[in-house]
Amino acid sequence: MIEKFGYTSELAGEALSVLRSRMKVVTPPKLESQVCRDPDDDNILAAALGGNCDCIITGDKDLLTLKSFAGITIVDPAEAVTLLGLT
């Protein structure tokens, strides 16, 4: 993935460190109806909702099309680097 996005090993390591420090295991709630055009991606949305997440970082075009869900911002990895202040 480092090569795919053109990140240095140091930047990728820093991003991983930030993400690991903020991770927790959650039980996702059942969504009342399908949200994403790819129904499998609703699992990601439910997990983010269950975890009270601020954002979802993804390269998935179906999720990125939404831009947000229930107050949760959906961004690509490049945007996440900026949001996390890693640039």
C-alpha atoms as one frame of an Amber mdcrd trajectory, in Angstrom:
protein
   0.000   0.000   0.000   2.899   2.381   0.597   3.820   2.220  -3.089   0.211
   2.588  -4.204  -0.163   5.940  -2.472   3.440   7.103  -2.821   4.086   7.462
   0.927   7.487   7.095   2.512   7.997   4.288   5.019   8.362   6.897   7.749
   5.054   8.587   6.908   3.259   5.249   6.677   4.713   4.203  10.038   3.628
   7.469  11.621   0.104   7.101  10.230  -0.088   3.514  11.516   1.039   4.634
  14.947  -1.669   7.305  15.074  -4.323   4.849  13.905  -3.299   2.115  16.372
  -3.405   4.553  19.267  -7.015   5.365  18.411  -8.406   1.897  17.567 -10.994
  -0.047  19.547 -13.132  -3.129  18.921 -16.843  -2.345  18.582 -20.128  -4.114
  18.006 -21.725  -2.491  14.975 -25.422  -1.668  15.149 -27.809  -2.978  12.511
 -28.568  -0.278   9.960 -32.262   0.287   9.336 -31.839   0.251   5.564 -29.166
  -0.043   2.897 -27.057   3.127   2.730 -24.249   2.440   0.269 -24.696   1.349
  -3.338 -22.480  -1.646  -2.433 -24.384  -3.356   0.407 -21.183  -4.970   1.748
 -19.877  -1.484   2.546 -22.752  -0.936   4.957 -20.752  -3.103   7.391 -18.018
  -0.449   7.383 -20.573   2.292   7.973 -22.160   0.346  10.841 -18.774  -0.314
  12.477 -17.883   3.375  12.224 -21.232   4.303  13.728 -20.801   1.780  16.556
 -17.350   3.134  17.266 -18.473   6.762  17.334 -15.898   7.458  14.624 -15.119
  10.916  13.325 -14.055   9.664   9.913 -13.658   6.657   7.644 -10.418   6.467
   5.675 -10.871   4.456   2.498 -10.029   4.136  -1.152 -13.402   2.526  -1.838
 -15.229   4.605  -4.439 -18.666   3.501  -3.246 -17.971   4.841   0.240 -16.159
   7.964  -0.971 -19.198   8.879  -3.069 -21.172   9.327   0.159 -18.667  11.919
   1.544 -20.278  11.488   4.972 -22.648   9.252   6.891 -24.454  10.128  10.126
 -21.950  12.893  10.808 -18.951  10.669   9.965 -16.665  12.164   7.316 -15.488
   9.758   4.592 -12.090  10.596   3.074  -9.380   8.990   0.974  -5.917   8.307
   2.460  -4.394  11.507   1.014  -7.098  13.621   2.657  -6.623  11.701   5.915
  -2.916  12.537   5.994  -3.842  16.209   5.786  -6.604  15.921   8.397  -4.281
  14.128  10.808  -1.609  16.786  10.308   0.958  14.298   8.994   2.167  16.474
   6.114
